[in-house]
Amino acid sequence: MKKRNNLIVFILTVGVFGVLNTEMGYIGILPDIAVYFDVSVATAGWLVSIFAIGVAISGPIMPLLFSRFNRKNVMVLVLAIFVIGNIISIFTSSFTVLLIARIIPALFHPIFCSLAFSVAADSVNKAEAPKAVAKVFIGVSAGMVVGVPIASFIASTTNLQIALAFFALVNIFVLIATIIYVPSMPVKEIITYGKQLNVLKKSITWFSIIVVVLVNAAIFGVYSYLAEYLQTVTNVSSNVTSLLLFVYGAANIIGNILAGRLLTYHPIKTIVALPFLLGAVYIVLFLTGQLTIATAIIILIWGIITGIGANNNQYLVTSAAPEAPDFSNGMFLSACNIGTTIGTSVGGIFISGMGTQYVVLVGIISVILSIVFILLRNSKYRSEPQLAN
């Protein structure tokens, strides 16, 4: 049983990597897309933006609608949609068709990720659930960070179509593995839509969502401009920038691994400590951003903390609404994308108005606000069993 569960968690991890890789991997090939489809890079950027918007909109809705169906069948459906979208992307010569091939999978993206977290948690006993979910988050981090340089490398050494085929091959592999190795998973207890929506009546749910939005804004408001920060403030070469981005990604995965243990044994301490640690990192980065070695060390520490933060955010929302696991995971995904959009937008405003160095202030302000809501959440619901140390 344990061996089978480990295999399922592995398939889910690679599946989440494939789904996130399809979303974020386009960042690394936007210049190639702009040339191939004869559009500006800004126009090509809509391929990333439209995907994030689709996830943010469908995040709470789609997992709720599909929560009563056999989980294996739903995962197969979603993966098939991603494969079809990937294949259309390879062969189309129309930018409009490419946009449509991005929008439709984006709407189904939250279903797979939500199910991946829920199924991983259900594959072990309740106490070990954060560790299982942390393994799936390795796929999230890899998809968001590692997929970008891989796609960029493939496009630069071969061509755009081969890079797009990389996305398709990963999803085809997971689709086949899911069909063969994942057993049928009918929903044992169908939770009515009304009962799941009732979690929105609890203020702890909204506190948790606000914290996730703010923490993600704090992370991506700065990370989205890290390459520009390194080249204009730290004054390092493009090669060193790529290396430091890779260090951040690898550190992110280390953070995912650590998060499983921390959230299993010390959930409240982890929840409270994380924004303070993140704030400290940003303060040091603001003061020492011109020093290459100091910045490299900070990026390593920052990557570990944000890796823990991703797991931390998911735990915050799902522990607030344990009676609706699929729906709460969907809300978590939506909150993440909203926070990313807000943080990136505000970061751009700070850079335009004050300069690249001051983008770090977006992180500091967001962190301070998140601390307020975390303390409100924990003080009001200290007696809740899901929040026990």
Secondary structure, DSSP 8 states (H G I E B T S, - for coil): -HHHHHHHHHHHHHHHHHHHHHHHGGGGGHHHHHHHTT--HHHHTHHHHHHHHHHHHHTTHHHHHTTTS-HHHHHHHHHHHHHHHHHHHHH---HHHHHHHHHHHHHHHHHHHHHHHHHHHHTS-GGGHHHHHHHHHHHHHIIIIIHHHHHHHHHHHS-HHHHHHHHHHHHHHHHHHHHHHS-----SS---HHHHHGGGG-HHHHHHHHHHHHHHHHHHHHHTTHHHHHHHTS---HHHHHHHHHHHHHHHHHHHHHHHHHHHH-HHHHHHHHHHHHHHHHHHHHHHTT-HHHHHHHHHHHHHHHHHHHHHHHHHHHHH-TT-HHHHHHHHHHHHHHHHHHHHHHHHHHHHHH-GGGGHHHHHHHHHHHHHHHHHHHHHTTT-GGG--
